[in-house]
Amino acid sequence: MSLRFFVDQCVPNSVVKPLFEAGYEVFILKEHISPTSGDPIVIGKAQELDAILISLNGDFSDIVTYPPSNYNGIIAIQIKNHPEIIPKLMKRLMNYLSIHQSMDQYKGLLLLVEVHRIRIRRWKS
């Protein structure tokens, strides 16, 4: 199965476009639920679509509130008000995705994507 992503409202096109271009299945939030939907609805829709959630929202990085073990995977893009780093972040993420092509490799994980590394968090609820 190809990788499937559900992209949160806060994620810019400069993050979405490389995913589409690589041939991944990408679901855009506003095409499925209201852009004003709360976090539980957003992550619930990602689960319903059997997709990995991609967000800039720091709330999804909270492993106590959103234990990765309960989800198909969460990718938190760490831009920190520096959109100029997006090309480097996406290069790192796209390299990672090209190596890890199975949805099963993301189940139960939170990936914190930074310019110089990807930190992986696991949490058992």
C-alpha positions in Angstrom: 0.0 0.0 0.0 1.3 3.4 -0.9 1.8 6.0 1.8 -1.3 8.0 2.6 -1.3 11.4 4.2 -3.9 13.6 5.8 -2.7 17.2 5.7 -3.8 19.6 8.4 -5.1 23.0 7.6 -2.0 24.8 8.8 0.3 23.0 6.4 1.5 25.1 3.4 1.4 24.1 -0.2 5.2 24.0 -0.2 4.9 20.9 2.0 2.0 19.4 0.2 3.3 19.7 -3.4 6.4 17.5 -3.0 4.2 14.7 -1.5 1.9 14.9 -4.5 4.8 15.0 -6.9 6.3 11.9 -5.3 3.0 10.0 -6.1 1.8 9.7 -2.5 -1.9 9.8 -1.8 -2.6 13.1 -0.1 -5.9 14.1 1.5 -6.3 17.9 2.1 -8.3 18.7 5.3 -10.6 21.3 3.8 -11.8 18.7 1.2 -13.0 16.4 4.0 -13.9 18.4 7.1 -14.3 22.0 8.1 -11.1 24.0 8.4 -12.2 25.1 11.8 -12.5 21.5 13.1 -10.9 20.8 16.5 -7.8 18.7 16.9 -9.7 15.5 17.9 -11.8 15.7 14.8 -8.7 16.3 12.6 -6.8 13.3 14.0 -10.0 11.2 13.9 -10.5 12.0 10.2 -6.8 10.9 9.6 -7.7 7.6 11.3 -10.9 7.2 9.3 -8.9 7.7 6.0 -6.2 5.3 7.2 -3.7 8.0 6.7 -0.7 9.5 8.5 -1.4 13.0 9.8 0.9 15.8 8.8 0.7 19.0 10.8 2.5 22.1 11.9 0.3 22.2 15.0 2.4 21.6 18.1 -0.6 20.1 19.9 -0.1 16.9 17.9 3.5 16.7 19.2 2.1 16.2 22.7 2.5 12.4 23.2 0.4 12.5 26.4 -2.6 14.1 24.7 -2.1 12.3 21.4 -0.2 9.0 22.2 1.4 7.8 18.9 0.4 4.2 19.7 -3.2 5.2 19.1 -2.7 6.4 15.6 -1.5 5.5 12.1 1.4 7.9 12.5 1.8 11.6 13.1 4.4 13.8 11.3 5.0 17.1 13.0 6.8 19.6 10.8 9.0 21.8 12.9 9.1 25.1 11.1 9.0 27.4 14.2 8.1 30.6 12.3 10.9 30.1 9.7 9.2 29.2 6.5 12.5 29.6 4.6 13.6 26.3 6.0 10.7 24.3 4.4 12.8 23.2 1.3 15.5 21.7 3.6 12.8 20.1 5.8 11.1 18.6 2.9 14.3 17.2 1.4 14.9 15.5 4.7 11.4 14.2 5.0 11.2 13.0 1.3 14.5 11.1 1.8 13.0 9.4 4.9 9.7 8.6 3.1 11.6 7.1 0.1 13.3 4.6 2.4 10.2 3.9 4.6 7.5 3.1 2.1 5.1 1.0 4.2 2.2 2.4 6.2 3.1 -0.1 8.9 6.4 1.6 9.5 4.6 4.7 10.8 1.9 3.1 13.0 2.4 4.2 16.6 5.1 6.8 15.8 5.4 10.5 16.1 8.0 11.9 13.7 9.3 15.4 14.5 10.9 16.7 11.3 13.6 19.2 11.8 16.1 20.6 9.3 19.0 18.5 10.5 17.2 15.4 11.9 14.0 13.5 12.3 13.3 12.6 15.9 11.0 9.6 16.4 8.8 9.2 19.5 6.9 6.2 20.6 4.5 6.2 23.5 2.4 3.3 24.8 -0.9 4.5 26.3 
